[in-house]
Amino acid sequence: MVTDVNFNTPLNLRKRSPLREYWKTLKKPLGSVGIEQALIAFRHIDELRAKDYRHSVPLNVPALGRGRFD
């Protein structure tokens, strides 16, 4: 997950757990339609390595909007 929130700071560290738990609940529904789910990794946009960018999968979900990354 590439985000403008740094989930590795002490202030935001506790916010990762609910996101990870929700991500885990999607494993069976996704698997039932043939989608293999990878582990979730949080990357702050300012700390995103080129290697991570190259291996990322862009999603286009119009209902979510694009926020400040337009």
C-alpha positions, 0 to 999 in steps of 0.5 A, a space after each residue: 500500500 503506497 500512501 501519504 500517511 507514514 504508518 511507520 511513525 509511532 503516532 500511526 503505528 497502531 493504525 496498521 493493525 486494523 488495516 492488516 486484519 481487514 486485509 486478512 478477511 479478504 483472502 478467502 473471497 478473493 481466493 474463491 474467484 482465483 485472485 492470489 492475495 499477497 501480504 500487505 506492506 505499507 510504503 510512504 510515498 516519499 520513501 518508495 523505492 524504485 524496485 517497489 514501484 516497478 513491482 507494484 500493481 496500480 489499481 483504478 477504483 473511480 469510486 475512491 477518487 485520486 486525492 492529492 496524487 492527481 
